[in-house]
């Protein structure tokens, strides 16, 4: 699996300019990305750039996301009429499939792209010299003061793409994300099920809910939507592993392994939920959108996913929609869960107008932009002091959770960040697991092969 990523890296690098060293398994780029574009002083005024077409690739296609970006793009063009934004929107799966080659080939590559954190996307693109370091812009615009070091670290890599979480900044995230538990207030009341205060209480509620004729957890894992299994498994794993163990594993700290007793136990729990009907039957053939619709229309009690779904669910459910972080192992303990930041906005090294691109990224990340995101129903990465969501609503619950989790460092990174190919590896293995086609041990062993190959390469 890792060799496939290296072959892709070779192809990308051949397009953007050959690596300084031979591109073979074990070799790394010694090229400094800061030399790709000769720099003078940073210009922060796009009005002085003349007529510019800024091509932007994003995956902000869901309700609140698209609403916010449409408004912000309109405002940016009104402020700088000399700049035309050519927006190309794709689903997350389509963007991840086309982004690497789309950025490095063609006569009109995008200037600004939403990429993905971790080794599988940002690390490969950094190593190939496809992304521009943003440190100079971070200092100029004050991003290094507006964002916490933890949030900036999730969008940082060493220039060789070998170490995640340090080095240069290669992206800035507009939104925050919490993978948690949506629930129907009316449904739980009808079932006589109070909100769980501990994970054991939630697990004990699953057979109770099913026994009363209601699907406990709506879940779709079909085809391109199989990323949802990463989120569901991540929530389960966060109740079996310590927060630091998960962080160290995803950041591929020396000596870490994926094949551990606790990971196998979490995999066994996911398979057991599928066997017992606690998640949607035939989940591997059910789309994410259908699972969300099923929950919104009262066919399940819970829906475990990220906060990007809030606006679409609230359109259907209104004040019936509730949200909570996954409950801790013990009542009163500080919860933690998958999440932290949305996809980062990056500048490609082939952009002819990097200063305009940086001004655009800054514009969509100002306090005003955060208000636009909020009004649309989203969660900005940096919540402005002006934010006052209606009391008792799901967005109010999300804001409360965001403040708590942010203040207690209560996030663990997405599991697919672990290696250049881990997204493909774990989504395939989770489908096998949910479809009862392999044992938890077999699936985790396949994950370890990928992880072990990458560890051997890295160290």
N, C-alpha and C positions, 0 to 999 in steps of 0.2 A: 504493500500500500504506500509506504513512504517513497519508494522508488518512483511511483507514478507521480507524486508531487514534485520530485526532483526533475523528472522529464518535462513536466509542465513549466517548471521554473526555467529550465534551459530554453524552452521555446519562447517564453515571454521575454527573456533577457536578450535573445537573438534579435528580437524586434526592436527593443528600446536601446540596444547598444550592448555589445558582448560584455560578459563578466570579465573581471581582471584575471580570474583563475579559471581553469577548466571546469566545466559544469558536469561533475560526476558525483555519485553518492559520496558524501563526506566532504565535498568541497564547499566553500562559502565565498560569497562576494566580498572583495576587499575594497570595492568602490564606495566612496563616500557620497551619499545621496545629496549632501549639501552643495556638491559641485555641479549638479545637473543644470541648474539655472543660474547664470551669473547674476549676482545681486548688487544693487546699489542701495539707496535709501528706500524704505518702504513708503509707498504712496497710499494714503488712506482715503483719497478722494476719487472715486470712480468717475466723477464728472470730468476729470482732466484726462481720461484715457481715450477720448474720442469715441467713435462708434464701435461698440463691442457686442458680440454675440456670445453669451455665456451659456455653454451647454451643461446642463445639470441632470445627472442620473440619480433617481431616488426610488424608494419603495414605500413612500407615504401614500398608499392607495386606499387605506381604510377610512371610514367616515371622518373622525376627528382629525386624523393625520392629513388627509387630502384637503379638508376645509382650511386648516391652519396654513398649509403651504401655498395653497391658491391665493389666500389673502396676503401672505407675506411677500410672495413673488410680485403680486400686483402693486403693493406698497413700495417695493424696492424699485420697480420700473418707474413709478410715479416720481420717486425721489431722484432717480438717475435715468431720465428718458433716453439717454445715449446708450444705455445697456439693455439689450434684448435678452431675456432669459428663454432659452430653448430647453424646455423641461421634458425629460423622458422618464416616465413612471413605469415601474415594473413590480410584480409581486416579489416578495422576498426570495422565493425559490428561483424565479427567473433572473433576478438581479445577481444572485450568487452564481448562477450558471454562466451568465454572459459577461460578468464584470471584468474578469482578469484579461480575457482576450479583447474585449471591447475597448478597454483602456489602452492597450498596447498596440492595437492594429487599427487600420483605417486612416483616412485622410483627415477626419474631423473627430478626434477623440474627445471625450467629455473633459470639461475643466474641473468640475466639482462632482464627486461621487459619494454616495453612502456606501461604505464598505462594512466589514464585520470585524469585530475584535478577534484576537487570538491568532494562533499559528496558521490555521487553515486558510485565512484570507489576507488579513493585514500583514502577517509575517512574511508570506510568500511574495506579496506585492512590494513590501519594503526591500526585501532581499534583491528583487529584480530591478529596483530603482524606479518603480512605477509611481510611487507616492512622494510628494514633496514634504520635507520636514517643516513643521509649523512653529518651531520655537521662537523665531524672530517675530512672527505675527502674534504669538501668545503674549510676548512682552509688550509689543506695541499696543495691542488692544486690551491688555489686562486680563486675558483669560487665565493666566497663571495665578491671579489673585481671586478671580470670580469663582473658579472651580477648585475643589479640594484636591490634594495631592493624590488621593486614592482614585478619584474620577479621572484625573489626567493620566495616572499610571495605567489605567485600563485601555488607554488609547496610545500607549507608548511602546516602542521597540528599540533595541539597539540597531544600528544601521545595517548589520548583516542579517537581520530578521531572526536571530538566534535566541534572543532573550526577551521575553514578554514582560511588560510592567516597568521597564526602565529604558533609559536612552533618550531618543528624540520623540517629540509629540508628532503624531501623524493624523490626528483627527480630533474633532470636537463634537460631543454629543448634545443634541438639542433637548432630548426628552429623557425622563427617568422611567424606569420599569421596575415593577414588583411582580413576580410570579406568585400569585396567591389564590385564594378560594372565593369565587363569586358564589352567592347563594340567594335563594328566593326566600324572603322574609315570610311571605304568606305560606309557602310550601312547608317550611320548617314548622311553622305554627300549626298548620293542619295536621302534620305528622306527629306533633307533640315532641319535637326534637329541639332542645335548646342549643345555642351555639357552643361548640366544644371549646373547653378551656385548655385541654391537653391533646396531644396527638393520639394517645390511647383512647380518649373519649371519642374522637372523630372516627377512629378505626372501629370502635364498638358500635357506632351509629350506622355504619354501612349495612350490616345485615338487618338492622332494625328498619331502616328505610326501605330496603329491598323487600323485606317481609310484609310491608304495608302496600306493596304494589307500585312503588316508585323507583325509577332508576337512581341510584345514589350519585354517580358522577358521569356527566356527559363528556364523551371523549372521542375525537376523530383522528385517525392516523393514516389516512389514505394517501398514497403516492407522494406528491410534492408537499403534502401537509404533515409528513411524518416528523417534522421538527417538534410537533406538539408532544411527542413521547419524551423528548429531552426534558421538557418542562415538568411533566408529570413525574418522571423518574427522579429528576432533581429534587423535587419536593420530598419524595419518599427517602431518597438518599440522605437528605439533610436531617432526617430524623434517626438515621442509623450511624452516620459518621459525624465527627466533630467538625465545626466550621473550619478550623485551621487545617485539618487533614484534607478537606475538599479543596481549599485554596491552594495548598502546597502541591496537590496532585495536578490540578488544572494548570498551574504555572510550571509544571514539570520539574519540581525541585529534585535535586540529586537523591537517588535512592527510593523515590516514590514508586508505587505500583498501583495499577488499576485492579488487578486481581487480588482482592482481599476478602476475608470472611464477611465484612460488613457490606461490601458492594454486592457480593453474591446474595446476601440476605435481602438487600433492597430489590435486586432483580427477582428474587423469589416472591417478594410481596407483590410486585407489579404483575407477574404471571398469575399469582393466586387471585388477584382482583379480577383479572380477565376470566379465569375459570369460574369464579363464583358469581359473575354477572354484576360486579360492583361498578364496572365501567360499561359503556355502550357495547352491546353485542355486535360482533362483526366490525370492530373498531378499525381494523386495517382496510376495510372497504368503505369507511365513512369519512367524508371530508371534514376538515376543521370547521368550515362555515356551517355545515349541516349540524354538527355537534353544538355549535354556538346557538343556532336557531332552535334546536330541540330544547336546550336549557331555557332560552328566553321565552319559549312558549309553554313552559310548565311541565316538560317531560322528564326533568331531573331536578334533584335538590341542589346539587353543586356543579360548578364548572371550574376546573383548575387551569388557569392560563395567566397571561400577563395583562397589565393594566391598559395596554393599547386597545383592549376590547371594550372599555367602559362606555364610550359614547354610543357605539352600535347597540350594546345590550340595553342601555338606558332608554334608547328610543322606543324599544318595545316594552320594557318592564317598568319604566318610571321609578317611583320611590320604592317599588317592591325589590329592587336590586340592592343587594348588600355585598360588602367585600371585607375580607379579613386576611391577614397573613396566616400561613400555616401555623397552627398552634404549637407551642414548644413541648418538649418531652415532659416537663414538669410545670404545674401551674405556677405562674408568677415568674418563670424564667424569661429571659430576654429572647424573643424569637429571632431566627435568621432564615433567609430564603434566597433563592436564585434571583438575580436581577442587578439593579444598579443604574445602568445607562442604556439608552437606545443606541442604534447604529450611529457611528461617528461620521461626520461630514469631512471629507478629505479633499485635497487638491492634487491633481495628477501632475507628474513631472513634465508632461507634454503640453500643459496649458500655456497658451500664448499670453495670458493675462492673469498671472497668479495674484497680483495685488488686488485686482477686481474680484477675483474668486475669494480671496481672504476677506475683503470687505463684505461680500455677500454672506459668507459664513458668520461673520461677526453680526451682521444685520439680523439674521434669523436666530441669533442667540442673545439678543439684548433683553433687558427687563420688559420692554414693550412687546417683543416677540413672545416672551413667556406669557404675557397677558393674552395674546392672541391664541396661543396653544391652550391656555386655560379655558378661554371662552368657547373654544371648539370642543372641549371635553377631554383634553389631553393632560398629561402630567409633565411639566417642564423639569429639566434636570436641576435647574436652580430656581426654586419657587420664590417669586417676588413677595415682598412684604404686603403688597396690596391684595394678595390672594385671600378671598373670604368665601369659600364655597358654602352653599346652603347647608345648614346643620342637619345631620341625620341622613344625608344622601350618600351614595356610594363614593362620589368624588371627595366628600368630606372625610369619609373613613379612609380613603386612599391617602389623602394629605396627612392625616394623623399617623398612619402607618409609615409613610415616607419620612416624616420627621423623626419618628422613633427609630426606624431602621438606619437612617443616615447618622443619627447622633450616636448610635451604639455600634456602628460599623457592622450592621446586620445583614450584609449581602455576601453571597458567594457567586463566583463567576459562572457563566454558562458552560456546561460540561464539554460542548463541542469545540471549545477553544484549545483543547489539550494537545492536539497534533495537527499537522497540515491536512490529514485525511480523516480526522476523527468524526466529523459530521457524518460522512458517508458510513463510516464503520458502525457508529452507535445506532443510527437510524435503522440500518439494515438489521442489526442484532435485536433491537427492540421490536421490530416487526416479527422476527422469528419468535421472540419470547412471547409476545402477545398472541401470536397465532398458534402457540403450543407446538412449534416446529423444532424447538431445541430447549435444552434445560438451562437454568440460570448459570450453571457452571460452564457449559459450553459457550454460551453467549459472552460471558465475562472473559473467558479465556481468549476469544477472538478479539475483544477490545484490548486485552493485554498484549497481544501480538503486535498490533498497531502501535500501542504506547511504548512497548519495549524496543521496537525498531527505531522509533524516534529518539528515545532516551539514549540508545547506543550511538546514534548519529550525533546527538548533541554533546555527549560527554566522551 
